């Protein structure tokens, strides 16, 4: 009887605990220290701080890196990983594309609850914020509204896909993407009723066949967080023109260090998709 009671408690209690904890498991918020903010202002003068109000009034904070010497430049909207403070990308976005024609601007904004952005993240609010960012970016002086690109990494791939489904982005770049969060979660929580429990589904594969924008899909060969098969499935389902690159030997958090990472992005952005 005691063993039966213990088993019953585990059967009921474990799913409940995971259900209640899923927000913190999916959205691993990262702060922005004031020292880091000051360092950015000092070391990366091309990055201008921006503050935007989301549809519900939540203030989102990040940076705009303008292109140099181009009257109407394309712009990349960046959506990062679930444990990423987005200023991380500021170290990279200048040099890889500098000197190319056309130049590219970047809008890099922390998710709500991350960095200095207010609020709490969820699938619904992050997707709504992405729409707000696109609408703002399309009206920026010096930005060509017809050449806005969605760039999503890991969790951000799910947001970039939904943005592409609701706004006329010019092209999509996905790094370490997944078909759906439910499919990935089932690998880790095979013993739980994931389909019933998951609040934030990020079901990219359901939208992929309807999307006609050009896609660059970068998959880490040794991705220990999102196994490559999930990115492969999303790529296969994509409805538009597409290019896939498997980054040999790369893991989930080492894609940027791969020698083909930035060259592939540069070629995609500057040779035919903008």
N, C-alpha and C positions, 0 to 999 in steps of 0.2 A: 504493500500500500504506500509506504514512504517513497519507494522508487517511482511509483506511478505518479505520486504528487509532484515529485521533483521533475520528472519528465514533462508533466503537464505545465508546470510553471515555466520551464525553459521554452516549451513550444509556444506558449502565449507571450512570455516576457521578452524573449530575444527579438522577435519581430517588432514588438512594440518599442523596445529600446532603439533598434536600428531606424525605425520609422521616425521617431522623435529626434534622432541625431543626424538624419540625412542632410539637413541644411549645412551643418558644420563639416560633414564628410565631403560634400560636393563643392562647397564654397569655402576655401581655406583662405580667409581674408588676410591681406598683408598691409601693414601700415606704411606710411611715408614719413620718415623722420625729418624733422626740420633741418638737420644737418645735411641730409641728402638733398632736400629741396634747394638749400643754399648752394650746394655743390653743383647742381644742375645749372642754376643761374650763372654761376661763375665759369664753369667748364664748357657749357653747351649754349652759347649765346644765341644760336639760331632757333632754340626752342623757347617759344613764348608761352607763358602760362595762360590757360583759358579756364573759365568757369561757365558752365551751361546749366540751365534749369530744365529738368526733365518735365514730362507731361504732368506729373503730380507735384511738381515744385521742388523735388529733391535736387540738390546742387551736386553736379558732377564736375570733377576737376582733373585737368590733364595738361597737355602741351600741343601746340601747333608748330610744326617745323615747316616753314615756308620754303618754296623753291626759289632759286636765285636766277634773275635775269629772264624769267618767262612770264609773259603777260597773263596768260590763262593756262595754268598748269593742271595736270591731273593730280588727284589726291587719293592717298591710301588711308582708309579707315582701319585701324588695328584693334583686334579683339584678342586678348591674351588668355593664358591658361588659368586654371582654377586656383593656383597658388602663386600668382604672378602680380607683383606691383609693377605697373606698366612702364615706369620710367626706365626700366631695364632696357627697353628697345631704343631709347634715345642715343645710347652709345653706338648704335649700329646704323641708323637710318640715314645719316649724313654721307659718310664715306662711300658705301657701296654704290650709290647712284650719282654721286657728285661728278660733274663733268660730262655726263651723258646728255643726249638730247632725245626727247624733251626731259627737263628736270621734273621731279616728282615731289609734291608736298605730302606731309603725313599729319594726321590727327590721331593722337594717342591719348586716350582718356581712361582713367581708372574706373572699373566697375563700381557701382554703388556699394559702399561698405569697405572698399579697398582704397589704399592710398589716402588722399585727403577728401575723397568723395563721400557724401553723406548717404544715409539710408542702409537698407538691408537687401542683399541680392536674392533673386529668385529667377526662374526661367522667364516668367511673364514680365517682370520689371526690367530685366536685362535686355530682352528683345525690344520692349517699348523704348528703352534708352537708346538702343542702336538706331531705331527709326528717327528719334530726335536728333542724334548725332548726324545722321545722313542729311536730314532736312536742313540742319545748321550748316553743314559742310558745303552743300550745294549752293548756298547763298553767300559764301565767303568771297570777299574781293580777291581777284587774282586766281580763283579756282574755276576750272571748267566743269560745270555741273554735269556734263555728258560723259565725263571721264573720272568717275569715282569708283574706286576698287575696294572690295571687301576682303580683308586679310584676317583669317581666324586661325589661331593655334590651339590645339587640344580642345578644352571646353569652348574656347572662342570659335572653333569651327562650327559648332551648333548654332551660335549666334549669327555668324556670317552667312550661313545657309538660309536662316530665316529672314535676314535682311534682304538677301538676293531674291527671296520669294515675294517680298512686299515692296521693294523699291527697285528702280531700273539701274542697278549698279552695272558698270561696264564689264567687269571681270571679277573672278573670285580666286583667291589664293588660300589653300588650306594646308596646314602643317600638323602632322600627327592627328588626323581627323578620325571620327568614328561614325558608324552608321546610325546608332541610337544609343543613348545613355543606358537604356534598359538592357540592350544586348551586352554592353560592357559590364554592367552591374551583375548580370547573371553569371559571368565568369568568376567573380569574386564571392558572390552570395548565392551560389547554386542551391543552397539548402533553404532559401527563403522565397516566399511568393512575391518576387520582385515586381511583376506586372501589377499587382494589387497595391503595392506599397509606395512605388516611386512617384513623387510629386513633380519632379522636374525631368521631363522625358527627353527633350532635345532630339526629336525623332527626325533626323536629317534625311534618312533614306526614303522617308515617305514623300519628301519634297523634291528630292534629287531628279527624278524623271521629268519633272515639269520645268526645270531650270535650263535655260538656253545660253546663259553667259559662258564665255570661255573659262575653263578651270585649269589651274595648276595645282596638282596634288603632290605634296612632299611627304613621304612615308619613311619613318625610321625603321631600318631593317631589324634592329634588336630592341624595339620599343617594349619595355617591361611594364608599362602602365596601360597603354592601349595597343594590344597586339595588332600587327599589321593587317590581319585579315579584316578588321573592322574598317580600315581605310580603303582597302581593296574593294570591299562591297559597296561603299559609298561611291567610289570612282566608277565602278562598273555601272551603277544605276544613273549616273549623271546624264542629263538629256542634251547638253550642249557639246561643243568641241572641247577636248580635254587632253591634258598631258600629265603623265605620272612619272615621278622620279623616286626610286627607292634609294635612300641614303645609306650606302653600305656601311655596316658596323656601327651606325649611329643608334643611340638610345633615345628615350623620350626627352631627356633634358640636355642632349648634346647635339641636337640638329644644327644649331647655329654655327657650331665649330666645324661642321663638315665642309670640305673644300668646294662642294658643288652647291651649297645652300644659297648663298647670295648670288653667285653667277646665274643660277636657274631663275631666281626671282628677277634679277636685272634683265635677263633675256626676255622673260615673259612680259614684263612691264613695258620695256622699251622697244620691242621688236614685234609689233603686230597687234597688240591688244589694247593699245592706247591711241 
